[in-house]
Amino acid sequence: MLSAFTVDVEDYFQVSAFADRVCRKDWDKYECRVEANTDRLLSILDTHNVRGTFFILGWVAERYPNLVRRIAHAGHELASHGYWHQLVYELSPAEFAKDITDSKDAIASACGIEVNAYRAPSFSIVEESLWALDILAEYDFRIDSSIFPIGGHDRYGLADAPKEIHDIETPHGTVREFPPSAWSQGRIHIPIGGGYFRLFPFQLTQRAIQAVCSAGRPAMFYTHPWEFDPDQPKLSGLGHATRFRHYVGLKRTQARLIRLLDSFEFGTMSDVLGMDVARETLACRAV
């Protein structure tokens, strides 16, 4: 079964876990490594003839439009990761609407592609922020991948949410939800990607993908460009748990990804869903 390969395009200093240490107004002061890290990932995917869906932060798209164009010209799909990497449940509806429209505009300005798929930073559409789905529909987003159907995490998750791809009806229209994947064994959940991919033995991720596909559901793998950068600047003043989550296993991410791409068949969300997640509105500019 074909599984979806997805990337959240953000830099190391923009992760939610660092929000109390790094002010958004200071982002431009940090060494940006998102271009080189994303290019590294693009090269790996090209070698394995894999195309994926890239959820791009609007802040990144605005400052690195050539990167957005390289992603598109390499045959990957573009989608929105919001503009400021803010947790949805910390925003008002008006703030959320501005964030997603700013992100859509930044991506379109970079390469002339209008996106209609969205992933919330840190999967932050949870019970108290389900209102965001109606706003997504209002602003012409048709696909979401923000509701993690697991419990027990301190930042995200909706334990009773469906694990299958499903439609959610809102006053402004239907949103197709493609949930991030996890293999659940009792109270134990093995999400497929991110820090879990770096932390758990590789065979556990293999088994998780096999279990999800055996249940008749396409799996979704997710990662970030900074996870392929063990030499990224280290932030000081982090709590033990935050430091461990962010830095664990960075040196082995690339080798593990190559093994994963050799083991399973991956494609874009459109490949899996049978529906387009973006459309070209202007001729893409030359890289």
Long-range contacts (C-beta under 8 A, 24 or more apart in sequence): 1-213, 1-218, 1-219, 1-265, 2-218, 2-265, 2-266, 2-267, 2-271, 2-272, 3-181, 3-209, 3-212, 3-213, 3-218, 3-219, 3-220, 3-221, 3-264, 3-265, 3-266, 3-267, 3-272, 4-52, 4-53, 4-178, 4-218, 4-219, 4-220, 4-221, 4-266, 4-267, 4-268, 4-269, 4-271, 4-272, 5-45, 5-50, 5-51, 5-52, 5-53, 5-221, 5-266, 5-267, 5-268, 6-52, 6-53, 6-54, 6-55, 6-119, 6-145, 6-193, 6-220, 6-221, 6-222, 6-223, 6-269, 7-38, 7-41, 7-52, 7-53, 7-54, 7-55, 7-222, 7-223, 7-224, 7-225, 8-55, 8-57, 8-81, 8-119, 8-121, 8-222, 8-223, 8-224, 9-34, 9-38, 9-54, 9-55, 9-56, 9-57, 9-60, 9-67, 9-71, 9-81, 9-224, 9-225, 10-34, 10-57, 10-60, 10-81, 10-85, 10-121, 10-224, 10-225, 10-226, 11-60, 11-225, 11-226, 12-226, 12-229, 12-232, 12-233, 12-246, 13-233, 13-235, 14-57, 14-59, 14-85, 15-85, 15-224, 15-226, 15-246, 16-85, 16-87, 16-121, 16-122, 16-124, 16-155, 17-238, 17-242, 17-245, 17-246, 18-235, 18-238, 18-242, 18-246, 21-235, 21-237, 21-238, 22-235, 24-84, 24-85, 27-59, 30-233, 31-233, 32-63, 32-64, 33-225, 33-226, 33-229, 33-232, 34-60, 34-64, 34-67, 34-225, 34-226, 35-64, 35-67, 36-229, 37-225, 37-226, 37-228, 37-229, 38-67, 38-71, 38-225, 39-67, 39-70, 40-225, 40-228, 40-229, 40-254, 41-223, 41-225, 41-228, 42-70, 42-71, 42-74, 42-76, 44-254, 44-257, 44-258, 44-261, 45-74, 45-76, 45-261, 46-74, 48-258, 48-261, 48-262, 50-261, 50-266, 50-267, 51-75, 51-76, 51-77, 51-267, 51-268, 51-271, 52-76, 52-77, 52-266, 52-267, 52-268, 53-77, 53-78, 53-79, 53-117, 53-268, 53-269, 53-270, 53-277, 54-78, 54-79, 55-79, 55-80, 55-81, 55-117, 55-118, 55-119, 55-145, 56-80, 56-81, 56-103, 56-107, 57-81, 57-82, 57-83, 57-84, 57-85, 57-103, 58-82, 58-83, 58-84, 58-99, 58-102, 58-103, 58-104, 58-105, 58-106, 58-107, 59-83, 59-84, 59-85, 59-106, 61-103, 61-106, 61-107, 61-109, 61-110, 62-106, 62-109, 62-110, 65-109, 65-110, 65-111, 65-285, 66-287, 68-107, 68-110, 68-111, 69-110, 69-111, 69-284, 69-285, 69-286, 69-287, 70-287, 72-111, 72-113, 72-284, 73-284, 73-287, 76-268, 77-117, 77-268, 77-269, 77-270, 77-277, 77-278, 78-107, 78-111, 78-113, 78-115, 78-277, 78-278, 79-115, 79-117, 79-118, 79-119, 79-143, 79-269, 79-277, 79-278, 80-104, 80-107, 80-115, 80-117, 80-118, 80-119, 80-141, 81-118, 81-119, 81-121, 82-118, 82-120, 82-121, 85-121, 86-121, 87-120, 87-121, 87-122, 87-124, 87-155, 88-120, 88-121, 88-124, 88-125, 88-126, 88-129, 88-132, 88-146, 89-124, 89-125, 89-126, 89-128, 89-129, 90-124, 93-131, 93-132, 93-135, 96-132, 96-135, 97-135, 97-138, 97-139, 100-135, 100-136, 100-139, 100-141, 101-139, 104-139, 108-281, 108-282, 111-284, 111-285, 112-280, 112-281, 112-282, 112-283, 112-284, 112-285, 113-278, 113-279, 113-280, 113-281, 113-284, 114-278, 114-279, 114-280, 114-281, 115-141, 115-277, 115-278, 116-140, 116-141, 116-142, 116-143, 116-276, 116-277, 116-278, 116-279, 117-141, 117-142, 117-143, 117-144, 117-145, 117-269, 117-277, 117-278, 118-143, 118-144, 118-145, 118-146, 119-144, 119-145, 119-146, 120-144, 120-146, 122-155, 122-156, 123-147, 123-148, 123-155, 123-156, 123-157, 123-180, 124-155, 124-156, 125-158, 126-156, 126-157, 126-158, 127-158, 133-168, 133-170, 133-175, 134-170, 134-171, 134-172, 135-172, 136-170, 136-175, 137-170, 137-171, 137-172, 137-173, 137-174, 137-175, 138-172, 138-173, 141-175, 142-173, 142-174, 142-175, 142-176, 142-275, 142-277, 143-175, 143-176, 143-177, 143-178, 143-269, 143-273, 143-275, 143-277, 144-168, 144-175, 144-176, 144-177, 144-178, 145-177, 145-178, 145-179, 145-180, 145-220, 145-269, 147-177, 147-179, 147-180, 148-179, 148-180, 148-182, 148-191, 149-179, 149-180, 149-182, 150-182, 150-184, 150-189, 150-191, 151-189, 152-187, 152-189, 163-217, 164-217, 165-217, 165-218, 165-272, 165-273, 176-273, 176-275, 178-220, 178-269, 178-272, 178-273, 179-220, 180-220, 180-222, 181-208, 181-209, 181-212, 181-217, 181-219, 181-220, 181-221, 182-208, 182-212, 183-207, 183-208, 183-209, 183-211, 183-212, 192-219, 192-220, 192-221, 192-222, 193-220, 193-221, 193-222, 193-223, 194-222, 194-223, 194-224, 194-227, 195-227, 195-245, 195-246, 195-248, 195-249, 197-221, 197-223, 197-227, 197-249, 197-253, 197-256, 197-260, 198-227, 198-248, 198-249, 198-250, 198-252, 198-253, 198-256, 199-248, 199-249, 202-256, 202-259, 202-260, 205-256, 205-260, 206-260, 206-263, 209-264, 218-272, 219-264, 221-260, 221-266, 223-253, 223-257, 227-253, 228-253, 228-254, 228-257
